[in-house]
Amino acid sequence: MSQKFAREELRKRGQFWTPEWVARAMVSFCQLDLSRRGQPTMQVFDPAFGTGAFFEAAKQISSERGYILEFSGQEIDKSLAGPSSLDQEGITLTFGDYLGKIRWQSHPNIAANPPYIRHHRLTVSQKARMRELVAKIIGGRLDGRAGLHVYFLVKSLAELMDGGRLAYILPSDIFEGVYARGLWRWISKEFRVHAVATFAPDASPFPGIDTNATVVFLSKDRPQSEYVWGRVSKPEDSEFERWVMRGFVADGAIPSQVRKLSDYMDCGLNRERHIDWKNMVPLGSLIRCMRGIATGANDFFLMTDVERRRRNLPADRFVRVVGRTRDVDGSYLEGHDLNRLDAMGRPTFCLALPSQSVEEFSKEVRKYIREGERRGLHKRALIRQRRPWYKMEVRKPPPFLFAYLGRRSARFIRNLCNTRPLTGFLCVYPREQFKGDEMLENLWALLQEKEVVDNLKLVAKSYGSGAIKVEPRALERTPVPLKLVKRHGLQAHCLSQGRLISELPEEYIAAN
C-alpha cells in the first residue's frame, strides 16, 4: 500500500495498489495462449492504471518470454502516473474517467484493479449514469448498492474481444453483495469463468485494509459449467503465478477445486463450500431478525444516568440500550452489566420520546428538544425522516442479540435484562410458534452450537483479517443442520414450506 495519500483520502479515491506478485499472476493469464495463436505481441489494457503495477508486470513478463508489448491504460488522476511511465516504449496512456462517457473500445486482454468506492460515496447523478450504462450492457438493472468497481467490471467485459481474457482483482462483495446473484448469472451466460482465486488472511494482497480480495479470471469464450476455485495461503508467493500458468491445475501448493457453477451461483463463487439444503433448514424458519435502533445522533439521544439526572430528565422517557459489541464480554447480558457500563461512562440510557407535540412534554424535555434543534439535528438525513424528528425508533426487547460485525467471532448473546440494542447488534426474535420458557431455552441452545455459528461464513460478507458481516436477511438464510434442530426438539416448530414462503431462500425451496 502506497503512503502517498492518507487512508481516508485513499478510501475516497478507492485506490489500493496491487502488489507485484499478484499483478504478475493476473497478467500471465492474459498471455497464456499467445504461443498457441502464434502471436508474438502481448496486448494488455488497464482501465484503472494508477501507478502502473500491471504495466510493470507486463513489461517484465514480455521481456522474460520474448513478446512484443503493446500496453494501453486509462487513468482519471494525472498525479499518479509518473513521467517514467509515459516515456517508455510499448505503452499508450490516456487520461479521463473510464465510466464518464459511454465510448466503446475493443481489447484482447484486460487486467485491472478498479477503484473500490462503495455505493454510499457515489453521488445520485453518478449512480444514475452508471446504472444506465449497465442496463445497456446486461439488459437489466443492478441493485443500487453496487460499488464503482462493479461498473468497471461490467464495462470491461463488454469491451472484451472474442476469445479475449480478463483478470480483475476485486473485493469479495462482488460475489457476496445483494447485486451479485444477478450479475454472475449474466456473466456465466455470456463469458467463461475460468477461475476464482481467494486469499488466506495472512496472504492478503492488501494487508491492514478491511478488504477481502479475490481475483477473477474470465474470457469471452463459450461458457462452461465448471470453474476452478483456489486459495492462496502465502503472501508474495510465486506459486500463484505458476498456478495460473499451469491453467489452474492443483498441485498442493495452492489448494484448488473444480466446481460446478450452479452449486455456487447463489451463495457466491468465492465461498469455501456451498450449502446442501437437503440436510439443512434456514435459520429464518426459526427466528426473524431486524437491525438495532439507529438514533441518528448518539451524542444527543444517549447519555449516562448521571447526565440524565443532571439535566433533570424523567427516567420514564428513557429505555436501556447497549451499543457496542465490545461492551458485552460473554454470551449473556444482564442488568449489572448495563450498570457497570454506565458507571464507566458508557451511555446506556436512550431518550425514547413518542410522537407527541413538544408542548405535551415536561419543561425539561421541551428545553432539551429545543437544544437539539439549535444544533440542527432535525436536519440530519436519518433524523429528518422521522415525524416528529425526536421520536425514537421502537424495538421490542429481543431475547437474543447478534453481534454481526468485527474481527471477534460472530456470536449470539442471551438478553436477560430486556435491553434494546443499537445498530452494533441485530435483534433476534423467535418465530410466533414458540411459546414458553422451555422452547426459548431450546432455541438458545441451538444458537450456541458451533456448527451453526461456523455456517455464518456461508452467508456473510467477508472482510480483511477474517472479519465478517452478517446482514439481517443473510442471518435468516444461515443453514442449520436438521440433525441439530431435531436434537433440541425444535423440528415441529420450523416453518413449513407452505408458510411465509417468500421469506425462505429460493435454493432451499428448490431442494425441498
Secondary structure as GFF3:
##gff-version 3
##sequence-region A 1 512
A	DSSP	alpha_helix	7	13	.	.	.	ID=ss1
A	DSSP	alpha_helix	20	30	.	.	.	ID=ss2
A	DSSP	alpha_helix	34	37	.	.	.	ID=ss3
A	DSSP	beta_strand	41	46	.	.	.	ID=ss4
A	DSSP	alpha_helix	53	65	.	.	.	ID=ss5
A	DSSP	beta_strand	68	75	.	.	.	ID=ss6
A	DSSP	alpha_helix	83	87	.	.	.	ID=ss7
A	DSSP	beta_strand	91	95	.	.	.	ID=ss8
A	DSSP	beta_strand	107	112	.	.	.	ID=ss9
A	DSSP	three_ten_helix	119	121	.	.	.	ID=ss10
A	DSSP	alpha_helix	124	138	.	.	.	ID=ss11
A	DSSP	alpha_helix	148	158	.	.	.	ID=ss12
A	DSSP	beta_strand	160	171	.	.	.	ID=ss13
A	DSSP	alpha_helix	173	176	.	.	.	ID=ss14
A	DSSP	alpha_helix	180	190	.	.	.	ID=ss15
A	DSSP	beta_strand	192	199	.	.	.	ID=ss16
A	DSSP	three_ten_helix	201	203	.	.	.	ID=ss17
A	DSSP	beta_strand	213	219	.	.	.	ID=ss18
A	DSSP	beta_strand	226	232	.	.	.	ID=ss19
A	DSSP	alpha_helix	238	245	.	.	.	ID=ss20
A	DSSP	beta_strand	256	260	.	.	.	ID=ss21
A	DSSP	alpha_helix	261	264	.	.	.	ID=ss22
A	DSSP	three_ten_helix	277	279	.	.	.	ID=ss23
A	DSSP	beta_strand	280	282	.	.	.	ID=ss24
A	DSSP	three_ten_helix	283	285	.	.	.	ID=ss25
A	DSSP	beta_strand	287	291	.	.	.	ID=ss26
A	DSSP	alpha_helix	298	301	.	.	.	ID=ss27
A	DSSP	beta_strand	302	303	.	.	.	ID=ss28
A	DSSP	alpha_helix	305	310	.	.	.	ID=ss29
A	DSSP	three_ten_helix	315	317	.	.	.	ID=ss30
A	DSSP	beta_strand	318	322	.	.	.	ID=ss31
A	DSSP	three_ten_helix	325	327	.	.	.	ID=ss32
A	DSSP	beta_strand	332	333	.	.	.	ID=ss33
A	DSSP	alpha_helix	335	343	.	.	.	ID=ss34
A	DSSP	beta_strand	349	351	.	.	.	ID=ss35
A	DSSP	three_ten_helix	358	360	.	.	.	ID=ss36
A	DSSP	alpha_helix	363	374	.	.	.	ID=ss37
A	DSSP	three_ten_helix	377	379	.	.	.	ID=ss38
A	DSSP	three_ten_helix	383	385	.	.	.	ID=ss39
A	DSSP	beta_strand	400	403	.	.	.	ID=ss40
A	DSSP	beta_strand	405	406	.	.	.	ID=ss41
A	DSSP	beta_strand	411	415	.	.	.	ID=ss42
A	DSSP	beta_strand	420	421	.	.	.	ID=ss43
A	DSSP	beta_strand	425	430	.	.	.	ID=ss44
A	DSSP	alpha_helix	437	447	.	.	.	ID=ss45
A	DSSP	alpha_helix	450	454	.	.	.	ID=ss46
A	DSSP	three_ten_helix	455	458	.	.	.	ID=ss47
A	DSSP	beta_strand	461	462	.	.	.	ID=ss48
A	DSSP	three_ten_helix	464	466	.	.	.	ID=ss49
A	DSSP	beta_strand	468	469	.	.	.	ID=ss50
A	DSSP	alpha_helix	472	477	.	.	.	ID=ss51
A	DSSP	beta_strand	479	481	.	.	.	ID=ss52
A	DSSP	alpha_helix	482	487	.	.	.	ID=ss53
A	DSSP	three_ten_helix	491	493	.	.	.	ID=ss54
A	DSSP	three_ten_helix	501	503	.	.	.	ID=ss55
A	DSSP	alpha_helix	506	511	.	.	.	ID=ss56
###
